[in-house]
Amino acid sequence: MLRLAPKDFWAATPAEIAAAARGMAGPPAKPLTRGELAALIARFPDGGDQDG
């Protein structure tokens, strides 16, 4: 996706690769609020009898 030559990829620092990934994927999503999490838990409760 980054179209880097292998030598350029391996020469890049982790910070440079992370910056490139952020540039492609956009800013990270904001974390859920407590209320949003509670709404998801209420909407999709654990079954209790299922594995996983």
Distance bins in CASP14 RR format, pairs under 12 A and 6 or more apart:
PFRMAT RR
TARGET T0000
AUTHOR 0000-0000-0000
RMODE 2
METHOD distances of the structure
MODEL  1
1 9 0 0 0 0 0 1 0 0 0 0 0
1 17 0 0 0 0 0 1 0 0 0 0 0
1 20 0 0 0 0 1 0 0 0 0 0 0
1 21 0 0 0 0 1 0 0 0 0 0 0
1 23 0 0 0 0 0 1 0 0 0 0 0
1 24 1 0 0 1 0 0 0 0 0 0 0
1 25 0 0 0 0 1 0 0 0 0 0 0
2 8 0 0 0 0 1 0 0 0 0 0 0
2 9 1 0 0 1 0 0 0 0 0 0 0
2 12 0 0 0 0 1 0 0 0 0 0 0
2 16 0 0 0 0 0 1 0 0 0 0 0
2 17 1 0 0 1 0 0 0 0 0 0 0
2 18 0 0 0 0 0 1 0 0 0 0 0
2 19 0 0 0 0 0 1 0 0 0 0 0
2 20 1 0 1 0 0 0 0 0 0 0 0
2 21 0 0 0 0 1 0 0 0 0 0 0
2 22 0 0 0 0 0 1 0 0 0 0 0
2 23 0 0 0 0 1 0 0 0 0 0 0
2 24 1 0 0 1 0 0 0 0 0 0 0
2 25 0 0 0 0 0 1 0 0 0 0 0
3 9 0 0 0 0 1 0 0 0 0 0 0
3 20 0 0 0 0 0 1 0 0 0 0 0
3 24 0 0 0 0 0 1 0 0 0 0 0
4 10 0 0 0 0 1 0 0 0 0 0 0
4 11 0 0 0 0 1 0 0 0 0 0 0
4 12 1 0 0 1 0 0 0 0 0 0 0
4 16 0 0 0 0 1 0 0 0 0 0 0
4 17 0 0 0 0 1 0 0 0 0 0 0
4 20 0 0 0 0 1 0 0 0 0 0 0
4 21 0 0 0 0 0 1 0 0 0 0 0
4 24 0 0 0 0 0 1 0 0 0 0 0
5 11 0 0 0 0 1 0 0 0 0 0 0
5 12 0 0 0 0 0 1 0 0 0 0 0
6 12 0 0 0 0 0 1 0 0 0 0 0
8 16 0 0 0 0 1 0 0 0 0 0 0
8 17 0 0 0 0 0 1 0 0 0 0 0
8 20 0 0 0 0 0 1 0 0 0 0 0
9 16 0 0 0 0 1 0 0 0 0 0 0
9 17 1 0 0 1 0 0 0 0 0 0 0
9 20 0 0 0 0 1 0 0 0 0 0 0
10 16 0 0 0 0 0 1 0 0 0 0 0
10 17 0 0 0 0 0 1 0 0 0 0 0
11 17 0 0 0 0 0 1 0 0 0 0 0
12 18 0 0 0 0 1 0 0 0 0 0 0
12 19 0 0 0 0 1 0 0 0 0 0 0
12 20 1 0 0 1 0 0 0 0 0 0 0
12 21 0 0 0 0 0 1 0 0 0 0 0
13 19 0 0 0 0 1 0 0 0 0 0 0
13 20 0 0 0 0 0 1 0 0 0 0 0
14 20 0 0 0 0 0 1 0 0 0 0 0
14 21 0 0 0 0 0 1 0 0 0 0 0
15 21 0 0 0 0 0 1 0 0 0 0 0
15 22 0 0 0 0 0 1 0 0 0 0 0
16 22 0 0 0 0 0 1 0 0 0 0 0
16 23 0 0 0 0 0 1 0 0 0 0 0
17 23 0 0 0 0 0 1 0 0 0 0 0
17 24 0 0 0 0 0 1 0 0 0 0 0
18 24 0 0 0 0 0 1 0 0 0 0 0
18 25 0 0 0 0 0 1 0 0 0 0 0
18 28 0 0 0 0 0 1 0 0 0 0 0
19 25 0 0 0 0 0 1 0 0 0 0 0
19 26 0 0 0 0 0 1 0 0 0 0 0
20 26 0 0 0 0 0 1 0 0 0 0 0
21 27 0 0 0 0 0 1 0 0 0 0 0
21 28 0 0 0 0 0 1 0 0 0 0 0
22 28 1 0 0 1 0 0 0 0 0 0 0
29 36 0 0 0 0 0 1 0 0 0 0 0
30 36 0 0 0 0 1 0 0 0 0 0 0
31 37 0 0 0 0 1 0 0 0 0 0 0
32 38 0 0 0 0 1 0 0 0 0 0 0
32 39 0 0 0 0 1 0 0 0 0 0 0
32 40 1 0 0 1 0 0 0 0 0 0 0
32 41 0 0 0 0 0 1 0 0 0 0 0
33 39 0 0 0 0 1 0 0 0 0 0 0
33 40 0 0 0 0 0 1 0 0 0 0 0
34 40 0 0 0 0 0 1 0 0 0 0 0
34 41 0 0 0 0 0 1 0 0 0 0 0
35 41 0 0 0 0 1 0 0 0 0 0 0
35 42 0 0 0 0 1 0 0 0 0 0 0
35 43 0 0 0 0 0 1 0 0 0 0 0
36 42 0 0 0 0 0 1 0 0 0 0 0
36 43 0 0 0 0 0 1 0 0 0 0 0
37 43 0 0 0 0 0 1 0 0 0 0 0
37 44 0 0 0 0 0 1 0 0 0 0 0
38 44 0 0 0 0 0 1 0 0 0 0 0
38 45 0 0 0 0 0 1 0 0 0 0 0
39 45 0 0 0 0 0 1 0 0 0 0 0
40 46 0 0 0 0 0 1 0 0 0 0 0
41 47 0 0 0 0 0 1 0 0 0 0 0
46 52 0 0 0 0 1 0 0 0 0 0 0
END
